[in-house]
Amino acid sequence: MQVINTIAGIKELKRNLKGTVGFVPTMGYLHAGHIALVKQAKAENDISAVSIFVNPTQFGPKEDFKTYPRDINRDLAMLEPYTDIVFIPADKEMYPAGYNTWVEVNEITDVLEGAVRPGHFKGVTTVVNKLFNIVQPDKAYFGQKDAQQAAVIKKMARDLNMPLEVVVCPTIREPDGLAMSSRNTYLTPEMRKGAPVLYQSLQKAKAMIEAGEKTVADIRREMTSMIIKETLATIEYISFADNETLKEIHTIKPPVLISMAVKFGKTRLIDNIVIK
């Protein structure tokens, strides 16, 4: 496994590589969900590459950029069995003095996470575009947990004719259903006990739809009732949207993306399922 910190170093390495490259962009503090992506990249390509970069441009002024969990040595130990290349650039390497170029995807970034985190996806699409240009992968792997991010990246790649395939992999969960996330480490034991209610409410919605329920308002009401029973939980949104356009719907017509953001204290959790 080669660890590289500069763009020039990646470009030099790429000149001597042969075969396909599978790439997993991350912000580090890895968990089993990340490793599942890395394993798939390794299985489907000749070379697996991972980036670790806590991207400052996708954090809002009141968000957790400075406190976001970081542990490079731990991450490298987890990656060692499955990864050929790890790219760990400094902020100044990715955004040198005078940097002022941005990549934006419109419309589908105005809803859900984009609506409550202004500027977030501008930072995401810009850094991912830069990483794609630097690493030049054949396939790039993202998790379904960040459903809107995956949809935005797929649209960016399609609209800009990028010569790669964006692969979206299933959400990896804890045994009690909680979607794995680096931010789960912020949860107190009491919060952690209540956090699986997100997935439980999604499963309730799925069961209602499978039983024939079509009215979104009725399903959302049941989900809300479940979640607010957890006294530490505060709902930001529960969305029912077309899985491709992310436009809100009022009557179930698959494929439907059911997604949510719920806060436990200052910790903001997201989760989703797709009803096909």
C-alpha positions, 0 to 999 in steps of 0.5 A, a space after each residue: 500500500 502506497 501513501 501519497 500526499 501530493 497531486 504530483 505524486 499521484 500523477 507520477 504513480 498513475 503514469 506507471 500503472 496498468 489496469 483499471 482503478 477503483 476509487 473510494 473518496 472518504 473523509 476518514 475515520 473509517 468504519 465497516 461501511 467504508 471498508 465494504 466500498 473498498 472491498 468492492 473496489 478491490 474485487 472489481 478492479 486491478 487497483 484500489 485507491 482511497 482518498 482521505 480528506 476532510 473537505 472544508 468547503 462542504 462544511 457550513 460555518 456552524 458545522 463540525 469541521 474542526 471537531 470531525 473525528 480524525 485518526 489517520 493511523 487507525 484508517 491506514 491499518 484498516 485499509 492495509 489489506 484491501 488498498 493499493 493507493 491512499 491519497 491524503 492531501 493537505 487542505 493547501 494541496 487541494 485548495 492552493 492560494 487563489 483557488 476560486 473555481 467551483 462545480 455545481 449541480 443545480 435543482 437536485 441540490 436545492 432539496 433535502 440536505 441541500 435545503 438545510 445545508 446551503 453550499 454543502 453540495 457545491 463543496 462536495 461536487 467541487 472536491 469530488 470533481 477534483 479527486 476524479 481528475 487527480 486519481 482518474 479512476 475507472 469506477 468510483 464507489 459511494 454508499 447509499 446512506 448518503 443517497 442525495 450525494 450519490 444522486 448528485 455525483 452520478 448526475 455530475 458525472 453524466 452531465 460532464 461526460 466523465 469517463 468513469 462509472 459511479 457505483 452506489 453500494 448498499 448501506 452497511 448497518 449496525 446489528 440494531 439497524 443504525 446506519 454506520 457513520 463516522 458521526 455515530 461516535 458523537 452519540 452518548 450511550 442514551 442517544 445511541 440506544 434511541 438512534 435505531 428508531 430512524 431505521 425502524 421508522 423506515 421499515 414501518 413505512 416499507 411495511 405500510 407501502 407493501 400492505 397497500 398504503 399509497 398516501 404519503 401524509 399517512 405514512 409520514 404521520 406514522 413515522 413521525 409518531 414513532 420517532 418522537 417517542 424518543 425524547 432525545 430525537 428532533 426531526 429535521 425532515 422526512 421526505 418521500 421523493 422520486 428516486 432520480 429527480 428527488 422531487 417530493 411526491 404525495 402518492 406512492 409511485 415506486 421507485 421512491 426514496 424515503 429519507 430523513 434527517 434527525 438530530 440527537 442533541 447536536 448530532 445529526 443523523 441521516 438515513 434512507 431506503 428506496 422502495 422499488 
